[in-house]
Structures are given as structure tokens and as C-alpha cells.
Amino acid sequence: MELTAIDGILGPEQPGSAAEPLPDDEALDAYSRAVTGVAERLSPSVGSLRVSRRVRGGRRLDGGGSSVVITPDGFMLTSAHVIARTDGTGRASFVDGREVDFEVVGSDGLSDLAVLRADASNLAAAELGDAERLRVGQLVVAIGNPHGFAGSVTAGVVSALGRSLPTRSGANMRVVDNVIQTDAALNPGNSGGALADGLGRVVGINTAVAGVGLGLAVPINTATRRIVAALMTEGRFRRAYLGIAGGPRPLPPRLARELQQASGVEVVEVVEASPAAAAGLRSEDLIVAVDETPIAGVDDLHKLMVSDAIGRTVRLEVLREGRRLELELVPAELEG
């Protein structure tokens, strides 16, 4: 094959035609400027964590993760699984070279969030955003410490919103709602790091890798802000407990039209000596509302089981053998 030089097509370079070097701000396109702006703003607020955890046989293994500074006096946010099974202490390092000790203030495995307190002041606090305002396709930037490479930056888009993430704490299971899915590259060590929008506001805490190009982040929204506030002040987040196992079940067509909802939660099992047992709930009962709030699935029920419901009488609307009943139930506190 005969090759033709580019000069043979375009002609030789003419005098004075050499490209002038562009200023830095012109050399970067809008995408690059957005990503570099977020990195410069947020990197000082992201810590690299080193922890030691207990494993079988009494051995200890060193591990790591990331964190996000949320107050100048040392409060940091991370993933609960990063500090699980540790002695509650560790070291955090930052891009300015500082290394500080930290301790765990509170952890909530059912939301996969934990609050730490660093032994430092004048830290660079990140600005928290609102994940409820995100849109699919929007630019997001992930900053963390994958495989120990501190301050690593990756960028991508919001691939999907409204995902669900199953979590477990002891024998209890929950689903974290409205999880953010992104194609920004996440790797081991990114957990607990920041997922930020194009303005550098933290809209999520990176938590899991579900596959290549499929990262998940716990959203920063009204619900998670409430959890973070409780962890900072009380060291735990209290949830209400009914004492049932259940799942979604479609409503009969007539009742679906009457109630204007397609499904409810069928009671599969009632725990002995639980609030549900005391209220008279039975297996095969179908819960369709709590305090007049429609219940179409288990997640709807979980959203109402917050600390305000503990010890307070709530009214359950139940379908039993074709009849509509109203039962009164007093939720207890869910024990971790």
C-alpha cells in the first residue's frame, strides 16, 4: 500500500502559520472546566481513611476508604460498611498533607452512612447539595481513594435515578431508596467518597460498584440529612418496629378502583409478642394505609417507620377476608 504524506495533500506549512499556544482557560473545553473546577473545589474536603478491622480467627486486616468533611471542626461523612467491624478509630489524610486521627461518632448500617469526628480544626468543609434535583444525563464527579490512590477524580453522568439498594444491619434488612446510579468509575476505596454535581456540591456518598460502569451512591436528600443529623447528635438513628414480615400484593379490581391504588402489603408473618401481634394483625391481612397514607409496598411502610412513630398510636387500614378494618398499633423501637 502506498502512503501519502499529509503535506502532499494539504501542502507544506506556510510561514507564520504555526499554531499559537492557547491560554489555559481557552485550551479547556466546557466539560473539562467543569470537572477541573469541581476537583479543585472539592478535593481538599475528601479524606483518605485507613482502618483496621477484625476478621475470623482474631486476626486484624488493614483496610481503607474515603470520607467527606461536612464541618470545619472535623465532622466527616462516610459509608457505614467502611468502618464496620473496626475498633471505631482510624487515620484520615488529606491532599494538603495533613494526617489526623478520627473516631466513629455514629453509624447506621441500614442507610450505609456513618459520621466520624476528626481530631482537627479548620478543615475544608464540602457543600451538601440536594439529590432530588438531579436529572438523568447530568454531569457528576466522583472523588475518592480507589486502591489507596488518594484524591482520584473520575467523571461521568447520572445514568439512572430512583434505584434501590438492599442493606442489612444484624438481622434487620432495609432498602435505601432513590439511590443514584452513575457511570463515573468507582473502585474499592471509593466507598465513602463524594459524588458531586457540576458545581461541586455533594449530592451522594459513593457506596457500591454493581458492575463495570455501574456505580451506586446513597443520595443526599431530606431523608439522609435527617439520618446524618441524628448520627451527629445522638450517635444513632432510631426507627420504629411493627413486627411483621410482608410483601406487596395486588388489590382486587373493585377495591383498587375504590382506593385508587393498585396494591398493598400482605402480612406473611406476625412476630410473637410484637406490636403487630398486640394490635391483632394476622397473616394474610392486607395493609393498605397507615394514618390515611396509602401503602402500596414495603418501602412505603418503611418510610413511615421513623423515630416520631415510636410509642405513638397509628391507625392501620387493613383488608381481611374482603372486609375493611381499622386497627390501632403502637410501634416499638427497632433494636440494632
C-alpha positions in Angstrom: 0.0 0.0 0.0 1.4 3.4 -1.0 1.2 6.0 1.8 0.8 9.7 1.1 2.2 12.3 3.4 -0.3 14.8 4.8 1.9 17.6 3.3 1.2 16.1 -0.1 -2.5 16.8 0.4 -2.5 20.0 2.4 0.7 21.5 1.2 3.7 22.5 3.3 3.3 24.6 6.3 3.3 28.3 5.4 5.4 30.9 7.2 3.6 32.3 10.1 1.0 29.5 10.1 2.3 27.8 13.3 -0.4 27.4 15.9 -0.1 29.8 18.8 -0.3 28.2 22.2 -3.7 28.8 23.8 -4.1 30.2 27.3 -5.1 27.5 29.8 -8.6 28.7 30.1 -9.1 28.6 26.3 -7.4 25.2 26.0 -10.0 23.6 28.2 -13.5 22.9 26.8 -16.6 23.5 28.9 -16.7 19.8 30.1 -13.0 19.9 31.3 -13.5 23.3 33.0 -16.5 21.9 34.9 -14.6 18.7 36.0 -11.4 20.6 37.0 -13.4 23.2 38.8 -15.1 20.5 40.9 -11.8 18.7 41.6 -10.1 21.9 42.7 -13.0 22.9 45.0 -13.8 19.5 46.5 -10.6 17.6 46.7 -9.4 19.3 49.9 -12.7 18.1 51.6 -12.2 14.4 50.8 -10.2 12.3 53.2 -8.4 9.0 52.7 -9.2 6.7 55.5 -7.1 3.9 57.0 -8.8 1.5 59.4 -8.1 -1.9 60.9 -10.9 -4.5 61.2 -11.3 -7.7 63.0 -11.7 -10.9 60.9 -12.2 -14.6 61.7 -9.5 -16.1 64.0 -8.9 -12.9 65.8 -6.7 -11.6 63.1 -6.8 -7.9 62.0 -6.6 -6.6 58.5 -5.9 -3.1 57.3 -8.5 -1.5 55.1 -9.3 1.8 53.6 -12.0 4.1 52.2 -12.9 7.7 51.7 -14.7 10.4 53.7 -16.2 13.8 53.1 -15.7 16.7 55.5 -19.0 18.3 56.3 -18.0 20.8 59.1 -14.7 22.7 59.6 -14.4 21.3 63.2 -13.9 17.8 62.0 -17.2 16.0 61.3 -16.9 13.7 58.3 -19.4 11.5 56.4 -18.5 8.1 55.1 -20.1 4.7 54.3 -21.1 2.5 57.3 -19.5 -0.5 55.7 -16.1 1.2 55.6 -15.9 1.4 59.4 -17.9 -1.8 60.1 -16.1 -4.3 62.5 -13.4 -1.8 63.4 -12.5 -0.6 66.8 -14.1 2.8 66.0 -10.9 4.7 65.3 -8.5 5.3 62.4 -6.4 7.8 60.5 -7.5 10.3 57.8 -5.2 12.0 55.4 -5.9 15.0 53.1 -4.4 16.4 49.9 -2.7 19.2 51.9 -0.5 16.6 53.6 -2.3 16.6 56.9 -2.9 13.3 58.7 -5.3 13.2 61.7 -6.9 10.6 64.0 -10.6 10.1 63.9 -13.2 8.2 65.8 -16.7 7.0 64.9 -19.5 9.1 66.2 -22.4 7.1 64.9 -23.1 4.5 62.2 -26.4 3.4 60.5 -26.0 0.2 58.6 -29.5 0.4 57.2 -28.7 3.6 55.3 -25.0 2.7 54.9 -24.0 6.1 56.4 -21.6 6.8 59.2 -20.4 10.1 60.8 -16.8 10.4 62.0 -15.1 13.1 64.1 -11.5 14.0 63.1 -9.1 15.4 65.7 -8.6 18.6 63.7 -10.0 22.1 63.1 -10.1 24.4 60.1 -10.8 21.6 57.7 -12.3 22.4 54.3 -15.9 21.5 54.6 -17.8 20.5 51.4 -21.2 22.0 50.5 -24.0 19.5 50.6 -26.4 19.6 47.7 -29.8 18.0 47.0 -30.0 14.8 45.0 -33.7 15.3 44.5 -32.8 18.0 41.9 -30.6 15.7 39.8 -31.6 14.7 36.3 -30.6 11.7 34.2 -27.7 12.6 32.0 -26.4 15.3 34.3 -22.6 15.6 34.9 -21.3 14.1 38.2 -17.8 13.9 39.5 -16.6 11.2 41.9 -13.7 11.9 44.2 -12.1 9.3 46.5 -9.2 7.0 47.1 -9.5 3.9 44.9 -6.9 1.2 45.8 -5.2 3.8 48.0 -4.6 6.3 45.2 -5.6 9.5 47.2 -7.6 12.3 45.6 -8.5 10.3 42.4 -11.1 12.1 40.2 -13.5 10.4 37.8 -16.4 11.9 35.9 -19.5 10.6 34.2 -23.2 11.2 34.2 -26.2 10.3 36.2 -27.2 7.0 34.5 -30.4 6.5 36.4 -32.3 7.7 39.5 -34.6 6.0 41.9 -32.6 2.8 42.2 -33.0 0.7 45.4 -30.1 -0.6 47.4 -30.7 -3.5 49.9 -28.9 -3.1 53.2 -28.5 -5.2 56.3 -27.7 -4.5 60.0 -27.7 -7.6 62.1 -30.9 -9.5 61.4 -32.7 -6.3 60.1 -33.0 -5.5 56.4 -34.0 -2.3 54.7 -33.9 -0.8 51.3 -32.2 2.6 50.7 -34.5 4.5 48.3 -33.6 6.9 45.4 -30.0 5.6 45.1 -28.1 7.4 42.3 -26.6 5.2 39.5 -23.6 6.7 37.7 -21.1 5.5 35.1 -18.3 7.5 36.8 -15.6 4.9 37.5 -15.8 3.6 41.1 -13.4 1.1 42.6 -12.6 -0.4 46.0 -11.6 2.5 48.2 -14.1 4.9 46.7 -16.7 3.9 49.3 -17.5 6.9 51.5 -16.2 9.4 49.0 -18.1 12.3 47.3 -20.3 12.2 44.3 -20.7 15.9 43.3 -22.7 17.8 40.7 -21.1 20.2 38.3 -21.0 23.0 40.9 -19.0 20.9 43.4 -22.0 20.3 45.7 -22.0 16.8 47.3 -25.2 15.0 46.1 -24.2 11.5 47.1 -21.9 9.2 49.1 -20.3 6.6 46.9 -21.2 3.2 48.3 -21.1 0.3 45.8 -20.0 -1.0 42.4 -22.6 -3.1 40.8 -20.6 -3.8 37.6 -18.3 -2.1 35.1 -19.6 1.4 34.6 -22.3 0.9 37.2 -21.6 2.7 40.4 -24.2 3.5 43.1 -24.3 6.3 45.6 -26.5 7.0 48.6 -28.3 10.3 47.9 -28.0 13.4 49.9 -31.7 14.4 50.4 -34.1 15.3 53.2 -34.2 11.7 54.5 -30.5 11.2 54.6 -29.9 14.7 56.1 -32.2 13.7 59.0 -30.1 10.5 59.5 -26.8 12.4 59.4 -28.1 15.0 61.9 -29.2 12.2 64.3 -25.8 10.4 64.0 -24.0 13.7 64.8 -26.1 14.5 67.9 -27.2 11.0 69.2 -24.8 8.6 67.6 -27.7 6.5 66.1 -30.8 6.8 64.1 -34.0 5.4 65.7 -36.5 3.5 63.6 -40.0 2.2 64.5 -40.7 -1.5 64.6 -44.0 -3.3 63.8 -43.1 -7.0 64.0 -44.3 -8.3 60.7 -42.9 -9.9 57.6 -44.7 -8.9 54.4 -44.6 -8.3 50.7 -46.6 -6.5 48.0 -49.9 -8.0 46.8 -52.2 -6.6 44.1 -55.6 -5.4 45.3 -58.9 -6.9 43.8 -60.0 -4.7 40.9 -63.0 -3.3 42.7 -61.0 -2.2 45.8 -58.2 -0.9 43.6 -60.7 1.4 41.9 -62.3 2.4 45.2 -58.9 3.1 46.9 -57.2 4.4 43.8 -54.1 2.2 44.4 -53.1 -1.0 42.8 -51.5 -2.9 45.7 -50.9 -3.1 49.4 -48.7 -5.0 51.8 -49.7 -8.6 52.6 -48.8 -9.8 56.1 -46.9 -13.0 55.7 -45.9 -13.5 59.3 -46.5 -11.8 62.7 -43.7 -11.9 65.2 -44.9 -13.2 68.6 -45.2 -10.6 71.4 -44.6 -7.8 68.8 -46.6 -4.5 68.4 -48.4 -6.1 65.4 -49.4 -9.1 67.5 -50.7 -6.9 70.2 -52.8 -4.9 67.7 -54.4 -8.1 66.3 -52.8 -8.2 62.9 -52.9 -11.7 61.3 -51.2 -13.5 58.5 -52.9 -12.8 55.1 -54.1 -9.4 56.3 -53.5 -6.7 53.6 -52.3 -3.3 54.9 -53.5 -0.5 52.5 -52.9 2.6 54.6 -51.3 3.9 57.7 -52.7 7.1 59.2 -54.5 7.6 55.9 -51.3 7.4 54.0 -51.6 4.9 51.1 -49.3 1.8 51.4 -48.6 0.2 48.1 -45.4 -1.7 49.0 -43.0 -2.5 51.8 -40.9 0.6 51.1 -43.9 2.8 51.7 -44.2 1.2 55.1 -40.5 1.6 55.9 -40.6 5.3 55.1 -43.2 5.9 57.8 -41.4 3.9 60.5 -39.2 6.8 61.7 -38.5 7.8 65.3 -41.6 10.0 65.5 -43.7 6.9 65.2 -42.1 5.1 68.2 -44.6 4.9 71.1 -47.3 6.8 69.2 -50.6 5.1 68.2 -51.0 4.8 64.5 -54.1 3.6 62.6 -53.8 0.8 60.1 -56.4 0.3 57.4 -56.5 -3.5 56.7 -58.3 -5.8 54.3 -59.2 -9.1 55.9 -61.3 -11.7 54.1 -62.9 -9.0 51.9 -63.7 -6.7 54.9 -62.1 -3.3 55.6 -60.9 -3.0 59.2 -59.1 -0.3 61.2 -56.6 -1.4 63.8 -54.6 0.7 66.3 -50.9 -0.2 66.7 -48.2 1.3 68.9 -44.7 0.8 67.2 -41.7 0.0 69.4 -38.1 0.9 68.7 -36.2 -1.2 66.3 -33.2 -2.7 68.1 -30.0 -2.9 66.1 
